[in-house]
Amino acid sequence: MFGMLGDLTKAVVGIVVETPIAIAADLVTLGGAITDKNEPYTATALKGVMKNVENATKPD
C-alpha cells in the first residue's frame, strides 16, 4: 500500500513541479532543438509521470 502512495506522490510532483519546468525548458531551447536531446523535455517528464501512474495501479 505504501508503495502505491509513493508512486502517486511522485506522479503528482511530476505533474505539479517537473512538467511546468520542462515546458519552460522546451520554450527556452526551442523544443530541445538546440540541445543534444533526442526528445523534448516535456515528453521526458510526462513519460516519468506515466511510469509512476502505471506502477501505482499495478496489482500487488
N, CA, C and O atoms as a Maestro MAE file, in Angstrom:
{
 s_m_m2io_version
 :::
 2.0.0
}

f_m_ct {
 s_m_title
 :::
 protein
 m_atom[240] {
  # First column is atom index #
  i_m_mmod_type
  r_m_x_coord
  r_m_y_coord
  r_m_z_coord
  i_m_residue_number
  s_m_chain_name
  s_m_pdb_residue_name
  s_m_pdb_atom_name
  i_m_atomic_number
  :::
  1 25 0.821 -1.195 0.000 1 A "MET " " N  " 7
  2 3 0.000 0.000 0.000 1 A "MET " " CA " 6
  3 2 0.864 1.259 0.000 1 A "MET " " C  " 6
  4 15 0.560 2.226 -0.697 1 A "MET " " O  " 8
  5 25 1.948 1.241 0.789 2 A "PHE " " N  " 7
  6 3 2.783 2.431 0.861 2 A "PHE " " CA " 6
  7 2 3.538 2.663 -0.438 2 A "PHE " " C  " 6
  8 15 3.863 3.801 -0.775 2 A "PHE " " O  " 8
  9 25 3.820 1.585 -1.172 3 A "GLY " " N  " 7
  10 3 4.452 1.733 -2.478 3 A "GLY " " CA " 6
  11 2 3.546 2.476 -3.442 3 A "GLY " " C  " 6
  12 15 4.007 3.304 -4.227 3 A "GLY " " O  " 8
  13 25 2.246 2.177 -3.378 4 A "MET " " N  " 7
  14 3 1.279 2.849 -4.233 4 A "MET " " CA " 6
  15 2 1.210 4.340 -3.900 4 A "MET " " C  " 6
  16 15 1.170 5.180 -4.798 4 A "MET " " O  " 8
  17 25 1.198 4.658 -2.615 5 A "LEU " " N  " 7
  18 3 1.149 6.070 -2.209 5 A "LEU " " CA " 6
  19 2 2.411 6.811 -2.642 5 A "LEU " " C  " 6
  20 15 2.349 7.974 -3.042 5 A "LEU " " O  " 8
  21 25 3.538 6.142 -2.561 6 A "GLY " " N  " 7
  22 3 4.791 6.759 -3.002 6 A "GLY " " CA " 6
  23 2 4.782 7.040 -4.490 6 A "GLY " " C  " 6
  24 15 5.224 8.102 -4.929 6 A "GLY " " O  " 8
  25 25 4.275 6.081 -5.277 7 A "ASP " " N  " 7
  26 3 4.213 6.282 -6.722 7 A "ASP " " CA " 6
  27 2 3.213 7.383 -7.085 7 A "ASP " " C  " 6
  28 15 3.465 8.179 -7.990 7 A "ASP " " O  " 8
  29 25 2.083 7.428 -6.383 8 A "LEU " " N  " 7
  30 3 1.112 8.500 -6.643 8 A "LEU " " CA " 6
  31 2 1.680 9.864 -6.260 8 A "LEU " " C  " 6
  32 15 1.434 10.857 -6.944 8 A "LEU " " O  " 8
  33 25 2.435 9.907 -5.174 9 A "THR " " N  " 7
  34 3 3.078 11.159 -4.766 9 A "THR " " CA " 6
  35 2 4.083 11.609 -5.820 9 A "THR " " C  " 6
  36 15 4.146 12.792 -6.158 9 A "THR " " O  " 8
  37 25 4.859 10.679 -6.335 10 A "LYS " " N  " 7
  38 3 5.818 11.007 -7.387 10 A "LYS " " CA " 6
  39 2 5.105 11.510 -8.637 10 A "LYS " " C  " 6
  40 15 5.585 12.433 -9.295 10 A "LYS " " O  " 8
  41 25 3.961 10.910 -8.970 11 A "ALA " " N  " 7
  42 3 3.202 11.341 -10.139 11 A "ALA " " CA " 6
  43 2 2.678 12.757 -9.956 11 A "ALA " " C  " 6
  44 15 2.733 13.565 -10.883 11 A "ALA " " O  " 8
  45 25 2.171 13.062 -8.772 12 A "VAL " " N  " 7
  46 3 1.660 14.412 -8.501 12 A "VAL " " CA " 6
  47 2 2.783 15.437 -8.559 12 A "VAL " " C  " 6
  48 15 2.613 16.514 -9.131 12 A "VAL " " O  " 8
  49 25 3.918 15.110 -7.975 13 A "VAL " " N  " 7
  50 3 5.071 16.023 -8.028 13 A "VAL " " CA " 6
  51 2 5.518 16.206 -9.475 13 A "VAL " " C  " 6
  52 15 5.902 17.305 -9.876 13 A "VAL " " O  " 8
  53 25 5.468 15.136 -10.249 14 A "GLY " " N  " 7
  54 3 5.846 15.235 -11.649 14 A "GLY " " CA " 6
  55 2 4.940 16.161 -12.429 14 A "GLY " " C  " 6
  56 15 5.399 16.914 -13.287 14 A "GLY " " O  " 8
  57 25 3.646 16.106 -12.130 15 A "ILE " " N  " 7
  58 3 2.693 16.972 -12.833 15 A "ILE " " CA " 6
  59 2 2.810 18.413 -12.363 15 A "ILE " " C  " 6
  60 15 2.814 19.336 -13.179 15 A "ILE " " O  " 8
  61 25 2.903 18.611 -11.062 16 A "VAL " " N  " 7
  62 3 2.869 19.961 -10.493 16 A "VAL " " CA " 6
  63 2 4.202 20.685 -10.622 16 A "VAL " " C  " 6
  64 15 4.219 21.894 -10.857 16 A "VAL " " O  " 8
  65 25 5.315 19.982 -10.476 17 A "VAL " " N  " 7
  66 3 6.621 20.632 -10.445 17 A "VAL " " CA " 6
  67 2 7.414 20.398 -11.730 17 A "VAL " " C  " 6
  68 15 7.835 21.348 -12.390 17 A "VAL " " O  " 8
  69 25 7.612 19.136 -12.076 18 A "GLU " " N  " 7
  70 3 8.517 18.817 -13.185 18 A "GLU " " CA " 6
  71 2 7.970 19.226 -14.553 18 A "GLU " " C  " 6
  72 15 8.722 19.718 -15.395 18 A "GLU " " O  " 8
  73 25 6.678 19.029 -14.781 19 A "THR " " N  " 7
  74 3 6.112 19.332 -16.100 19 A "THR " " CA " 6
  75 2 6.184 20.826 -16.437 19 A "THR " " C  " 6
  76 15 6.610 21.163 -17.541 19 A "THR " " O  " 8
  77 25 5.790 21.731 -15.544 20 A "PRO " " N  " 7
  78 3 5.940 23.161 -15.886 20 A "PRO " " CA " 6
  79 2 7.397 23.577 -16.141 20 A "PRO " " C  " 6
  80 15 7.671 24.408 -17.007 20 A "PRO " " O  " 8
  81 25 8.320 22.992 -15.378 21 A "ILE " " N  " 7
  82 3 9.736 23.301 -15.601 21 A "ILE " " CA " 6
  83 2 10.178 22.775 -16.961 21 A "ILE " " C  " 6
  84 15 10.933 23.436 -17.674 21 A "ILE " " O  " 8
  85 25 9.703 21.578 -17.319 22 A "ALA " " N  " 7
  86 3 10.052 21.003 -18.613 22 A "ALA " " CA " 6
  87 2 9.475 21.837 -19.756 22 A "ALA " " C  " 6
  88 15 10.127 22.016 -20.785 22 A "ALA " " O  " 8
  89 25 8.269 22.341 -19.579 23 A "ILE " " N  " 7
  90 3 7.661 23.197 -20.613 23 A "ILE " " CA " 6
  91 2 8.485 24.471 -20.780 23 A "ILE " " C  " 6
  92 15 8.736 24.907 -21.903 23 A "ILE " " O  " 8
  93 25 8.905 25.064 -19.670 24 A "ALA " " N  " 7
  94 3 9.738 26.264 -19.750 24 A "ALA " " CA " 6
  95 2 11.067 25.962 -20.433 24 A "ALA " " C  " 6
  96 15 11.548 26.758 -21.239 24 A "ALA " " O  " 8
  97 25 11.659 24.816 -20.115 25 A "ALA " " N  " 7
  98 3 12.927 24.437 -20.754 25 A "ALA " " CA " 6
  99 2 12.734 24.232 -22.256 25 A "ALA " " C  " 6
  100 15 13.610 24.585 -23.046 25 A "ALA " " O  " 8
  101 25 11.594 23.664 -22.653 26 A "ASP " " N  " 7
  102 3 11.316 23.497 -24.078 26 A "ASP " " CA " 6
  103 2 11.147 24.840 -24.775 26 A "ASP " " C  " 6
  104 15 11.571 25.003 -25.919 26 A "ASP " " O  " 8
  105 25 10.532 25.800 -24.097 27 A "LEU " " N  " 7
  106 3 10.387 27.129 -24.690 27 A "LEU " " CA " 6
  107 2 11.741 27.796 -24.898 27 A "LEU " " C  " 6
  108 15 11.980 28.431 -25.925 27 A "LEU " " O  " 8
  109 25 12.622 27.646 -23.914 28 A "VAL " " N  " 7
  110 3 13.944 28.271 -23.995 28 A "VAL " " CA " 6
  111 2 14.817 27.596 -25.048 28 A "VAL " " C  " 6
  112 15 15.564 28.264 -25.763 28 A "VAL " " O  " 8
  113 25 14.720 26.268 -25.141 29 A "THR " " N  " 7
  114 3 15.588 25.528 -26.056 29 A "THR " " CA " 6
  115 2 14.913 25.191 -27.383 29 A "THR " " C  " 6
  116 15 15.398 24.346 -28.136 29 A "THR " " O  " 8
  117 25 13.809 25.847 -27.662 30 A "LEU " " N  " 7
  118 3 13.053 25.614 -28.903 30 A "LEU " " CA " 6
  119 2 12.664 24.142 -29.042 30 A "LEU " " C  " 6
  120 15 12.880 23.524 -30.084 30 A "LEU " " O  " 8
  121 25 12.093 23.602 -27.986 31 A "GLY " " N  " 7
  122 3 11.655 22.211 -28.005 31 A "GLY " " CA " 6
  123 2 12.795 21.224 -27.981 31 A "GLY " " C  " 6
  124 15 12.643 20.092 -28.440 31 A "GLY " " O  " 8
  125 25 13.925 21.627 -27.460 32 A "GLY " " N  " 7
  126 3 15.076 20.749 -27.402 32 A "GLY " " CA " 6
  127 2 15.885 20.732 -28.695 32 A "GLY " " C  " 6
  128 15 16.823 19.947 -28.831 32 A "GLY " " O  " 8
  129 25 15.527 21.587 -29.638 33 A "ALA " " N  " 7
  130 3 16.211 21.593 -30.935 33 A "ALA " " CA " 6
  131 2 17.664 22.065 -30.828 33 A "ALA " " C  " 6
  132 15 18.510 21.656 -31.624 33 A "ALA " " O  " 8
  133 25 17.951 22.915 -29.857 34 A "ILE " " N  " 7
  134 3 19.321 23.425 -29.738 34 A "ILE " " CA " 6
  135 2 20.112 22.673 -28.661 34 A "ILE " " C  " 6
  136 15 21.149 23.151 -28.200 34 A "ILE " " O  " 8
  137 25 19.619 21.499 -28.265 35 A "THR " " N  " 7
  138 3 20.338 20.651 -27.310 35 A "THR " " CA " 6
  139 2 20.630 19.305 -27.964 35 A "THR " " C  " 6
  140 15 20.230 19.055 -29.101 35 A "THR " " O  " 8
  141 25 21.318 18.458 -27.247 36 A "ASP " " N  " 7
  142 3 21.664 17.139 -27.772 36 A "ASP " " CA " 6
  143 2 20.628 16.080 -27.427 36 A "ASP " " C  " 6
  144 15 20.865 14.889 -27.631 36 A "ASP " " O  " 8
  145 25 19.482 16.502 -26.906 37 A "LYS " " N  " 7
  146 3 18.444 15.533 -26.521 37 A "LYS " " CA " 6
  147 2 17.705 15.023 -27.743 37 A "LYS " " C  " 6
  148 15 17.530 15.741 -28.728 37 A "LYS " " O  " 8
  149 25 17.268 13.757 -27.665 38 A "ASN " " N  " 7
  150 3 16.520 13.156 -28.763 38 A "ASN " " CA " 6
  151 2 15.038 13.476 -28.709 38 A "ASN " " C  " 6
  152 15 14.340 13.340 -29.714 38 A "ASN " " O  " 8
  153 25 14.543 13.902 -27.547 39 A "GLU " " N  " 7
  154 3 13.132 14.234 -27.401 39 A "GLU " " CA " 6
  155 2 13.005 15.476 -26.521 39 A "GLU " " C  " 6
  156 15 13.923 15.802 -25.768 39 A "GLU " " O  " 8
  157 25 11.879 16.162 -26.614 40 A "PRO " " N  " 7
  158 3 11.685 17.360 -25.785 40 A "PRO " " CA " 6
  159 2 11.662 17.020 -24.287 40 A "PRO " " C  " 6
  160 15 11.364 15.891 -23.897 40 A "PRO " " O  " 8
  161 25 11.978 18.007 -23.474 41 A "TYR " " N  " 7
  162 3 11.972 17.827 -22.026 41 A "TYR " " CA " 6
  163 2 10.581 17.458 -21.523 41 A "TYR " " C  " 6
  164 15 10.449 16.664 -20.591 41 A "TYR " " O  " 8
  165 25 9.548 18.026 -22.130 42 A "THR " " N  " 7
  166 3 8.181 17.749 -21.703 42 A "THR " " CA " 6
  167 2 7.838 16.280 -21.907 42 A "THR " " C  " 6
  168 15 7.202 15.672 -21.046 42 A "THR " " O  " 8
  169 25 8.240 15.707 -23.013 43 A "ALA " " N  " 7
  170 3 7.969 14.292 -23.263 43 A "ALA " " CA " 6
  171 2 8.663 13.418 -22.224 43 A "ALA " " C  " 6
  172 15 8.086 12.439 -21.751 43 A "ALA " " O  " 8
  173 25 9.876 13.760 -21.875 44 A "THR " " N  " 7
  174 3 10.608 13.000 -20.867 44 A "THR " " CA " 6
  175 2 9.913 13.091 -19.514 44 A "THR " " C  " 6
  176 15 9.785 12.086 -18.814 44 A "THR " " O  " 8
  177 25 9.464 14.284 -19.140 45 A "ALA " " N  " 7
  178 3 8.786 14.472 -17.852 45 A "ALA " " CA " 6
  179 2 7.478 13.698 -17.808 45 A "ALA " " C  " 6
  180 15 7.164 13.066 -16.799 45 A "ALA " " O  " 8
  181 25 6.711 13.741 -18.894 46 A "LEU " " N  " 7
  182 3 5.428 13.050 -18.909 46 A "LEU " " CA " 6
  183 2 5.595 11.532 -18.941 46 A "LEU " " C  " 6
  184 15 4.748 10.807 -18.419 46 A "LEU " " O  " 8
  185 25 6.668 11.049 -19.544 47 A "LYS " " N  " 7
  186 3 6.936 9.601 -19.509 47 A "LYS " " CA " 6
  187 2 7.186 9.158 -18.072 47 A "LYS " " C  " 6
  188 15 6.734 8.089 -17.660 47 A "LYS " " O  " 8
  189 25 7.900 9.972 -17.318 48 A "GLY " " N  " 7
  190 3 8.135 9.652 -15.903 48 A "GLY " " CA " 6
  191 2 6.843 9.638 -15.099 48 A "GLY " " C  " 6
  192 15 6.651 8.776 -14.242 48 A "GLY " " O  " 8
  193 25 5.962 10.585 -15.371 49 A "VAL " " N  " 7
  194 3 4.668 10.620 -14.695 49 A "VAL " " CA " 6
  195 2 3.867 9.370 -15.030 49 A "VAL " " C  " 6
  196 15 3.284 8.745 -14.144 49 A "VAL " " O  " 8
  197 25 3.838 9.007 -16.301 50 A "MET " " N  " 7
  198 3 3.079 7.828 -16.712 50 A "MET " " CA " 6
  199 2 3.651 6.549 -16.085 50 A "MET " " C  " 6
  200 15 2.898 5.651 -15.708 50 A "MET " " O  " 8
  201 25 4.957 6.469 -15.976 51 A "LYS " " N  " 7
  202 3 5.581 5.304 -15.350 51 A "LYS " " CA " 6
  203 2 5.140 5.187 -13.890 51 A "LYS " " C  " 6
  204 15 4.840 4.091 -13.415 51 A "LYS " " O  " 8
  205 25 5.101 6.312 -13.184 52 A "ASN " " N  " 7
  206 3 4.677 6.289 -11.777 52 A "ASN " " CA " 6
  207 2 3.208 5.936 -11.647 52 A "ASN " " C  " 6
  208 15 2.835 5.217 -10.720 52 A "ASN " " O  " 8
  209 25 2.365 6.417 -12.543 53 A "VAL " " N  " 7
  210 3 0.943 6.066 -12.503 53 A "VAL " " CA " 6
  211 2 0.759 4.585 -12.786 53 A "VAL " " C  " 6
  212 15 -0.042 3.924 -12.126 53 A "VAL " " O  " 8
  213 25 1.488 4.059 -13.754 54 A "GLU " " N  " 7
  214 3 1.412 2.622 -14.057 54 A "GLU " " CA " 6
  215 2 1.850 1.790 -12.856 54 A "GLU " " C  " 6
  216 15 1.212 0.788 -12.532 54 A "GLU " " O  " 8
  217 25 2.926 2.195 -12.194 55 A "ASN " " N  " 7
  218 3 3.409 1.460 -11.018 55 A "ASN " " CA " 6
  219 2 2.391 1.515 -9.876 55 A "ASN " " C  " 6
  220 15 2.235 0.546 -9.133 55 A "ASN " " O  " 8
  221 25 1.705 2.639 -9.739 56 A "ALA " " N  " 7
  222 3 0.723 2.785 -8.660 56 A "ALA " " CA " 6
  223 2 -0.519 1.943 -8.901 56 A "ALA " " C  " 6
  224 15 -1.168 1.511 -7.948 56 A "ALA " " O  " 8
  225 25 -0.857 1.705 -10.156 57 A "THR " " N  " 7
  226 3 -2.082 0.968 -10.465 57 A "THR " " CA " 6
  227 2 -1.858 -0.514 -10.697 57 A "THR " " C  " 6
  228 15 -2.813 -1.251 -10.940 57 A "THR " " O  " 8
  229 25 -0.599 -0.969 -10.625 58 A "LYS " " N  " 7
  230 3 -0.316 -2.396 -10.764 58 A "LYS " " CA " 6
  231 2 -0.850 -3.143 -9.558 58 A "LYS " " C  " 6
  232 15 -0.682 -2.700 -8.422 58 A "LYS " " O  " 8
  233 25 -1.493 -4.275 -9.804 59 A "PRO " " N  " 7
  234 3 -1.909 -5.080 -8.640 59 A "PRO " " CA " 6
  235 2 -0.684 -5.719 -7.984 59 A "PRO " " C  " 6
  236 15 0.272 -6.097 -8.661 59 A "PRO " " O  " 8
  237 25 -0.728 -5.830 -6.688 60 A "ASP " " N  " 7
  238 3 0.409 -6.410 -5.956 60 A "ASP " " CA " 6
  239 2 0.428 -7.892 -6.059 60 A "ASP " " C  " 6
  240 15 1.316 -8.538 -5.503 60 A "ASP " " O  " 8
  :::
 }
 m_bond[239] {
  # First column is bond index #
  i_m_from
  i_m_to
  i_m_order
  :::
  1 1 2 1
  2 2 3 1
  3 3 4 2
  4 3 5 1
  5 5 6 1
  6 6 7 1
  7 7 8 2
  8 7 9 1
  9 9 10 1
  10 10 11 1
  11 11 12 2
  12 11 13 1
  13 13 14 1
  14 14 15 1
  15 15 16 2
  16 15 17 1
  17 17 18 1
  18 18 19 1
  19 19 20 2
  20 19 21 1
  21 21 22 1
  22 22 23 1
  23 23 24 2
  24 23 25 1
  25 25 26 1
  26 26 27 1
  27 27 28 2
  28 27 29 1
  29 29 30 1
  30 30 31 1
  31 31 32 2
  32 31 33 1
  33 33 34 1
  34 34 35 1
  35 35 36 2
  36 35 37 1
  37 37 38 1
  38 38 39 1
  39 39 40 2
  40 39 41 1
  41 41 42 1
  42 42 43 1
  43 43 44 2
  44 43 45 1
  45 45 46 1
  46 46 47 1
  47 47 48 2
  48 47 49 1
  49 49 50 1
  50 50 51 1
  51 51 52 2
  52 51 53 1
  53 53 54 1
  54 54 55 1
  55 55 56 2
  56 55 57 1
  57 57 58 1
  58 58 59 1
  59 59 60 2
  60 59 61 1
  61 61 62 1
  62 62 63 1
  63 63 64 2
  64 63 65 1
  65 65 66 1
  66 66 67 1
  67 67 68 2
  68 67 69 1
  69 69 70 1
  70 70 71 1
  71 71 72 2
  72 71 73 1
  73 73 74 1
  74 74 75 1
  75 75 76 2
  76 75 77 1
  77 77 78 1
  78 78 79 1
  79 79 80 2
  80 79 81 1
  81 81 82 1
  82 82 83 1
  83 83 84 2
  84 83 85 1
  85 85 86 1
  86 86 87 1
  87 87 88 2
  88 87 89 1
  89 89 90 1
  90 90 91 1
  91 91 92 2
  92 91 93 1
  93 93 94 1
  94 94 95 1
  95 95 96 2
  96 95 97 1
  97 97 98 1
  98 98 99 1
  99 99 100 2
  100 99 101 1
  101 101 102 1
  102 102 103 1
  103 103 104 2
  104 103 105 1
  105 105 106 1
  106 106 107 1
  107 107 108 2
  108 107 109 1
  109 109 110 1
  110 110 111 1
  111 111 112 2
  112 111 113 1
  113 113 114 1
  114 114 115 1
  115 115 116 2
  116 115 117 1
  117 117 118 1
  118 118 119 1
  119 119 120 2
  120 119 121 1
  121 121 122 1
  122 122 123 1
  123 123 124 2
  124 123 125 1
  125 125 126 1
  126 126 127 1
  127 127 128 2
  128 127 129 1
  129 129 130 1
  130 130 131 1
  131 131 132 2
  132 131 133 1
  133 133 134 1
  134 134 135 1
  135 135 136 2
  136 135 137 1
  137 137 138 1
  138 138 139 1
  139 139 140 2
  140 139 141 1
  141 141 142 1
  142 142 143 1
  143 143 144 2
  144 143 145 1
  145 145 146 1
  146 146 147 1
  147 147 148 2
  148 147 149 1
  149 149 150 1
  150 150 151 1
  151 151 152 2
  152 151 153 1
  153 153 154 1
  154 154 155 1
  155 155 156 2
  156 155 157 1
  157 157 158 1
  158 158 159 1
  159 159 160 2
  160 159 161 1
  161 161 162 1
  162 162 163 1
  163 163 164 2
  164 163 165 1
  165 165 166 1
  166 166 167 1
  167 167 168 2
  168 167 169 1
  169 169 170 1
  170 170 171 1
  171 171 172 2
  172 171 173 1
  173 173 174 1
  174 174 175 1
  175 175 176 2
  176 175 177 1
  177 177 178 1
  178 178 179 1
  179 179 180 2
  180 179 181 1
  181 181 182 1
  182 182 183 1
  183 183 184 2
  184 183 185 1
  185 185 186 1
  186 186 187 1
  187 187 188 2
  188 187 189 1
  189 189 190 1
  190 190 191 1
  191 191 192 2
  192 191 193 1
  193 193 194 1
  194 194 195 1
  195 195 196 2
  196 195 197 1
  197 197 198 1
  198 198 199 1
  199 199 200 2
  200 199 201 1
  201 201 202 1
  202 202 203 1
  203 203 204 2
  204 203 205 1
  205 205 206 1
  206 206 207 1
  207 207 208 2
  208 207 209 1
  209 209 210 1
  210 210 211 1
  211 211 212 2
  212 211 213 1
  213 213 214 1
  214 214 215 1
  215 215 216 2
  216 215 217 1
  217 217 218 1
  218 218 219 1
  219 219 220 2
  220 219 221 1
  221 221 222 1
  222 222 223 1
  223 223 224 2
  224 223 225 1
  225 225 226 1
  226 226 227 1
  227 227 228 2
  228 227 229 1
  229 229 230 1
  230 230 231 1
  231 231 232 2
  232 231 233 1
  233 233 234 1
  234 234 235 1
  235 235 236 2
  236 235 237 1
  237 237 238 1
  238 238 239 1
  239 239 240 2
  :::
 }
}
